[in-house]
Amino acid sequence: MSTATRWTRPRFSSKFKCRIPHFSTGLNPLLASVDFQSPILWAIIIGWILSVTLHELAHGVVAFLGGDYTIRERGGLTLNPFKYMDPVVSIILPLFFLLMGGVPLPGGVTYVRRDLLRSKLWETAVSLAGPATNFVLFLLCVLPFHNRFGWIHPPPLVAEWTPTQLFWQPWPSCNSKSASSI
């Protein structure tokens, strides 16, 4: 077999001219690159579970106040995240998105009997309760960074970096001459 007809796997992306890993064997390389000992990873996972649970709980509370008395019997007024799991939305679709190379953001499900709600206004309130809860959680997470409170100080702007910080910047330049010559 001649070398002209033999196929070789490209080592670099031809579009960006920089090193990009190719994940062709499924989840193994992706999961191998995750540091499960990282506290940031666990903070994100726990925060995500809490936000989904509070989102679905808000839908349930407003539905109960609006007239759906069956939601308490079905377990829709609890902080237990397993009560909000749906096999398709919470497990199958996120796995499908992960296999496609996307970010799996599964969600929960609260079943609301809209025929028991008092009016269309309550239906609207039930629908808005979850996103409103997410917005309140967003404000609570952003509040420490606000200048008036100053509980957490963000890192300095790039213009204020020291020469050492500029030298050790974390991002590589993909279109530089050295990367394109590789």
Residue frames relative to the residue before (quaternion, step in Angstrom):
aa qw qx qy qz dx dy dz
M 1.0000 0.0000 0.0000 0.0000 0.00 0.00 0.00
S 0.3620 -0.7440 0.5189 0.2149 3.57 -0.77 0.98
T 0.5879 -0.5957 0.4128 0.3595 3.53 -1.18 0.46
A 0.5952 0.5747 -0.3785 0.4149 3.62 1.15 -0.39
T 0.7401 0.3927 -0.2371 0.4918 3.61 1.03 -0.61
R 0.5712 0.5988 -0.3892 0.4046 3.57 1.20 -0.23
W 0.3280 -0.7504 0.5401 0.1939 3.56 -0.84 0.97
T 0.0631 -0.7717 0.6319 0.0342 3.54 -0.98 0.85
R 0.5009 -0.6596 0.4782 0.2920 3.51 -1.07 0.76
P 0.4360 -0.6987 0.4879 0.2892 3.61 -0.81 0.89
R 0.3784 -0.7386 0.5173 0.2087 3.54 -1.02 0.83
F 0.7874 0.2186 -0.1031 0.5671 3.56 1.14 -0.58
S 0.5288 -0.6042 0.4839 0.3480 3.54 -1.20 0.51
S 0.3730 -0.7473 0.5023 0.2240 3.57 -0.77 1.00
K 0.6036 0.5833 -0.3648 0.4030 3.60 1.14 -0.43
F 0.8068 0.2794 -0.1299 0.5041 3.58 0.83 -0.95
K 0.3230 -0.7786 0.4806 0.2420 3.59 1.25 -0.22
C 0.6377 0.4574 -0.3810 0.4889 3.56 0.90 0.87
R 0.6380 -0.5491 0.3788 0.3845 3.55 -1.23 0.34
I 0.0694 0.7606 -0.6400 0.0842 3.54 -0.78 1.10
P 0.3870 -0.7304 0.4992 0.2596 3.61 -0.64 1.00
H 0.3008 -0.7382 0.5794 0.1697 3.55 -1.09 0.78
F 0.1435 -0.7881 0.5958 0.0576 3.57 -0.66 1.12
S 0.0917 0.8271 -0.5468 0.0926 3.56 -0.09 1.23
T 0.6774 0.5038 -0.3014 0.4432 3.59 1.19 -0.16
G 0.6907 -0.4912 0.2877 0.4460 3.60 1.11 0.50
L 0.8254 -0.2818 0.2010 0.4461 3.53 -1.12 -0.75
N 0.5059 0.6950 -0.4259 0.2822 3.62 1.10 -0.47
P 0.7077 0.4149 -0.3059 0.4831 3.67 0.71 -0.81
L 0.6315 0.5379 -0.3422 0.4413 3.58 1.04 -0.70
L 0.7002 0.4435 -0.2695 0.4903 3.58 0.89 -0.88
A 0.6153 0.5510 -0.3537 0.4389 3.58 1.09 -0.58
S 0.6915 0.4767 -0.2883 0.4598 3.60 1.11 -0.56
V 0.5700 0.5850 -0.3849 0.4298 3.61 1.27 -0.08
D 0.2755 -0.7486 0.5833 0.1534 3.55 -0.91 0.98
F 0.2054 -0.8223 0.5221 0.0949 3.57 -0.17 1.28
Q 0.5985 0.5466 -0.3650 0.4580 3.61 1.26 -0.03
S 0.5153 0.6711 -0.4007 0.3514 3.59 1.29 -0.20
P 0.4102 -0.7133 0.5035 0.2636 3.60 -0.77 0.95
I 0.5822 0.5741 -0.3802 0.4323 3.61 1.12 -0.52
L 0.6339 0.5310 -0.3325 0.4535 3.60 0.94 -0.84
W 0.7010 0.4568 -0.2728 0.4748 3.57 0.85 -0.93
A 0.6067 0.5360 -0.3574 0.4658 3.61 1.07 -0.59
I 0.6517 0.5009 -0.3113 0.4770 3.59 1.02 -0.80
I 0.6691 0.4980 -0.3081 0.4575 3.60 0.89 -0.89
I 0.6841 0.4684 -0.2901 0.4780 3.60 0.87 -0.93
G 0.6441 0.5161 -0.3188 0.4660 3.60 0.99 -0.77
W 0.6412 0.5147 -0.3232 0.4685 3.56 1.03 -0.77
I 0.6559 0.5040 -0.3168 0.4642 3.61 0.90 -0.88
L 0.6577 0.5036 -0.3119 0.4653 3.59 0.96 -0.83
S 0.6747 0.4938 -0.3130 0.4505 3.59 0.90 -0.85
V 0.6431 0.4978 -0.3321 0.4777 3.62 1.00 -0.73
T 0.6533 0.5156 -0.3164 0.4553 3.59 0.96 -0.84
L 0.6839 0.4665 -0.2938 0.4777 3.60 0.88 -0.87
H 0.5936 0.5652 -0.3498 0.4536 3.60 1.11 -0.69
E 0.7184 0.4357 -0.2489 0.4819 3.58 0.81 -1.01
L 0.6062 0.5450 -0.3497 0.4617 3.59 1.09 -0.67
A 0.6362 0.5280 -0.3298 0.4558 3.61 0.99 -0.77
H 0.6129 0.5228 -0.3461 0.4809 3.58 1.01 -0.77
G 0.6934 0.5001 -0.2759 0.4392 3.58 0.87 -0.97
V 0.6553 0.5089 -0.3234 0.4551 3.60 0.91 -0.84
V 0.6829 0.4664 -0.2992 0.4760 3.59 0.87 -0.90
A 0.6261 0.5186 -0.3476 0.4671 3.61 1.02 -0.65
F 0.6401 0.5133 -0.3272 0.4687 3.59 1.00 -0.78
L 0.6680 0.4843 -0.3002 0.4786 3.59 0.96 -0.84
G 0.6851 0.4949 -0.2758 0.4579 3.57 1.16 -0.63
G 0.7273 -0.4640 0.2414 0.4443 3.58 1.20 -0.01
D 0.5694 0.5730 -0.4067 0.4266 3.64 1.19 -0.13
Y 0.1366 -0.8314 0.5370 0.0420 3.58 0.04 1.31
T 0.6074 0.5899 -0.3567 0.3948 3.62 1.19 -0.40
I 0.5376 0.6469 -0.4134 0.3487 3.59 1.15 -0.33
R 0.6061 0.5397 -0.3575 0.4621 3.60 1.12 -0.54
E 0.6598 0.5143 -0.3026 0.4567 3.58 1.00 -0.82
R 0.6962 0.4607 -0.2663 0.4818 3.59 1.09 -0.69
G 0.5412 -0.6517 0.3911 0.3598 3.62 1.24 -0.04
G 0.4279 0.7320 -0.4412 0.2939 3.59 1.16 0.47
L 0.6659 0.4416 -0.3069 0.5171 3.59 1.27 0.14
T 0.5089 0.6250 -0.4268 0.4101 3.58 0.70 1.08
L 0.4326 -0.6741 0.5293 0.2797 3.54 -1.27 0.34
N 0.4402 0.6735 -0.4670 0.3669 3.58 1.25 0.30
P 0.3531 -0.7717 0.4795 0.2232 3.66 -0.41 1.13
F 0.6008 0.5784 -0.3717 0.4079 3.63 1.11 -0.48
K 0.5908 0.5746 -0.3701 0.4286 3.60 1.16 -0.41
Y 0.7136 0.4437 -0.2465 0.4828 3.60 1.19 -0.47
M 0.4971 0.6698 -0.4274 0.3487 3.60 1.23 0.10
D 0.1059 -0.7476 0.6541 0.0451 3.51 -1.11 0.86
P 0.5377 -0.6585 0.3980 0.3447 3.65 -0.77 0.87
V 0.7097 0.4510 -0.2773 0.4649 3.61 0.88 -0.84
V 0.7535 0.4136 -0.2261 0.4582 3.59 0.67 -1.13
S 0.7610 0.4071 -0.2106 0.4591 3.59 0.96 -0.79
I 0.7922 0.2847 -0.1516 0.5181 3.62 1.10 -0.50
I 0.7510 0.4267 -0.2500 0.4376 3.62 0.55 -1.13
L 0.6948 0.4693 -0.2911 0.4607 3.63 0.78 -0.96
P 0.6593 0.4874 -0.3432 0.4582 3.67 0.85 -0.73
L 0.6331 0.5104 -0.3402 0.4721 3.62 1.01 -0.70
F 0.6263 0.5312 -0.3242 0.4695 3.58 1.04 -0.79
F 0.6732 0.4826 -0.3004 0.4730 3.60 0.90 -0.88
L 0.6400 0.5215 -0.3260 0.4607 3.60 1.01 -0.76
L 0.6637 0.4948 -0.3058 0.4702 3.60 0.97 -0.81
M 0.6512 0.4926 -0.3145 0.4840 3.59 1.14 -0.55
G 0.5808 -0.6005 0.3686 0.4077 3.60 1.24 -0.16
G 0.5498 0.6259 -0.3887 0.3936 3.58 1.25 0.16
V 0.5855 -0.5464 0.4590 0.3847 3.50 -1.35 -0.17
P 0.2893 -0.7785 0.5278 0.1780 3.60 -0.60 1.05
L 0.0466 0.7918 -0.6058 0.0621 3.57 -0.49 1.16
P 0.0811 -0.8217 0.5628 0.0384 3.58 0.24 1.20
G 0.2206 -0.7729 0.5827 0.1203 3.51 -1.19 0.54
G 0.4960 -0.6331 0.5007 0.3200 3.48 -1.32 0.13
V 0.2954 -0.7352 0.5832 0.1790 3.52 -1.33 0.10
T 0.0522 -0.7447 0.6644 0.0359 3.53 -1.01 0.91
Y 0.2587 -0.7721 0.5630 0.1415 3.54 -0.64 1.11
V 0.0629 -0.7963 0.6012 -0.0207 3.54 -0.62 1.20
R 0.2964 -0.7303 0.5870 0.1851 3.55 -0.89 0.93
R 0.2578 -0.8177 0.5014 0.1164 3.53 -0.12 1.33
D 0.5865 0.5807 -0.3813 0.4163 3.59 1.15 -0.41
L 0.6726 0.4845 -0.2993 0.4726 3.61 1.21 -0.39
L 0.5269 0.6265 -0.4218 0.3897 3.62 1.20 -0.22
R 0.5896 -0.6488 0.3732 0.3036 3.54 -1.07 0.84
S 0.8108 -0.0677 0.0871 0.5749 3.61 0.97 -0.77
K 0.6839 -0.4483 0.3722 0.4392 3.54 -1.36 -0.01
L 0.5805 0.5787 -0.3713 0.4361 3.58 1.13 -0.57
W 0.6600 0.4847 -0.3084 0.4842 3.59 1.00 -0.77
E 0.6026 0.5391 -0.3614 0.4643 3.61 1.06 -0.63
T 0.6517 0.4991 -0.3077 0.4812 3.56 1.00 -0.84
A 0.6520 0.5197 -0.3136 0.4544 3.58 0.95 -0.86
V 0.6327 0.5194 -0.3291 0.4707 3.60 1.01 -0.79
S 0.6734 0.4986 -0.2976 0.4576 3.58 0.93 -0.87
L 0.7218 0.4432 -0.2514 0.4685 3.61 0.99 -0.76
A 0.5156 0.6808 -0.4114 0.3184 3.60 1.17 -0.40
G 0.6756 0.5005 -0.3022 0.4492 3.62 0.91 -0.85
P 0.6941 0.4441 -0.2940 0.4844 3.63 0.78 -0.90
A 0.6112 0.5364 -0.3610 0.4565 3.61 1.07 -0.63
T 0.6339 0.5149 -0.3262 0.4760 3.58 1.04 -0.74
N 0.6392 0.5123 -0.3281 0.4705 3.59 0.98 -0.78
F 0.6458 0.5133 -0.3263 0.4615 3.60 1.00 -0.76
V 0.6378 0.5063 -0.3263 0.4801 3.60 1.00 -0.77
L 0.6405 0.5089 -0.3247 0.4748 3.62 0.98 -0.77
F 0.6149 0.5374 -0.3346 0.4703 3.58 1.05 -0.76
L 0.6689 0.4949 -0.3062 0.4625 3.59 0.88 -0.91
L 0.6500 0.5141 -0.3158 0.4620 3.58 1.01 -0.77
C 0.6763 0.4808 -0.2939 0.4744 3.59 1.09 -0.67
V 0.6949 0.4681 -0.2697 0.4747 3.59 1.12 -0.64
L 0.5223 0.6898 -0.3880 0.3176 3.57 1.14 -0.63
P 0.6691 0.5009 -0.3379 0.4328 3.67 0.81 -0.74
F 0.6743 0.4921 -0.3024 0.4601 3.61 1.17 -0.43
H 0.4987 0.6727 -0.4288 0.3390 3.62 1.22 -0.21
N 0.5692 -0.6366 0.4035 0.3285 3.58 -0.99 0.84
R 0.6238 0.5624 -0.3533 0.4120 3.61 1.00 -0.70
F 0.7372 0.3858 -0.2270 0.5061 3.59 0.99 -0.79
G 0.0933 -0.8645 0.4887 0.0724 3.58 0.95 -0.90
W 0.2700 0.7825 -0.5234 0.2019 3.58 1.04 0.65
I 0.7666 0.1513 -0.0818 0.6187 3.57 1.10 -0.74
H 0.2269 -0.7825 0.5664 0.1240 3.55 -0.75 1.03
P 0.3796 -0.7286 0.5176 0.2391 3.60 -0.69 1.05
P 0.6152 -0.5464 0.3970 0.4067 3.58 -1.18 0.42
P 0.6128 -0.5714 0.3857 0.3864 3.60 -1.15 0.48
L 0.6087 -0.5422 0.4351 0.3823 3.53 -1.30 0.38
V 0.6601 -0.5167 0.3612 0.4084 3.57 -1.21 0.45
A 0.6292 0.5463 -0.3410 0.4351 3.60 1.03 -0.69
E 0.7110 0.4374 -0.2523 0.4895 3.61 1.19 -0.50
W 0.4256 0.7130 -0.4655 0.3061 3.60 1.23 0.12
T 0.4813 -0.6255 0.5280 0.3136 3.51 -1.27 0.52
P 0.6548 -0.5090 0.3568 0.4299 3.63 -1.16 0.31
T 0.6166 0.5412 -0.3531 0.4497 3.61 1.07 -0.63
Q 0.6553 0.4973 -0.3152 0.4733 3.59 0.96 -0.80
L 0.6432 0.5130 -0.3260 0.4657 3.58 1.01 -0.74
F 0.6497 0.5230 -0.3173 0.4513 3.59 1.02 -0.78
W 0.7702 0.3384 -0.1707 0.5129 3.59 0.96 -0.86
Q 0.1946 0.8004 -0.5457 0.1539 3.59 1.03 0.65
P 0.4973 -0.7310 0.3912 0.2557 3.60 -0.87 0.95
W 0.7034 0.4688 -0.2924 0.4471 3.63 1.06 -0.40
P 0.3409 -0.7316 0.5486 0.2183 3.61 -0.93 0.84
S 0.4156 -0.6699 0.5385 0.2973 3.54 -1.14 0.51
C 0.3144 -0.8058 0.4790 0.1499 3.56 -0.37 1.29
N 0.7537 0.3786 -0.2214 0.4895 3.59 1.02 -0.60
S 0.3693 0.7304 -0.5000 0.2831 3.57 1.13 0.46
K 0.6686 -0.5263 0.3500 0.3918 3.54 -1.26 0.38
S 0.6559 0.5179 -0.3274 0.4409 3.58 1.00 -0.74
A 0.6659 0.4927 -0.3156 0.4629 3.61 1.01 -0.71
S 0.6901 0.4777 -0.3006 0.4530 3.60 0.99 -0.70
S 0.6510 0.5179 -0.3314 0.4452 3.59 1.15 -0.38
I 0.5285 0.6515 -0.4074 0.3607 3.60 1.23 -0.19
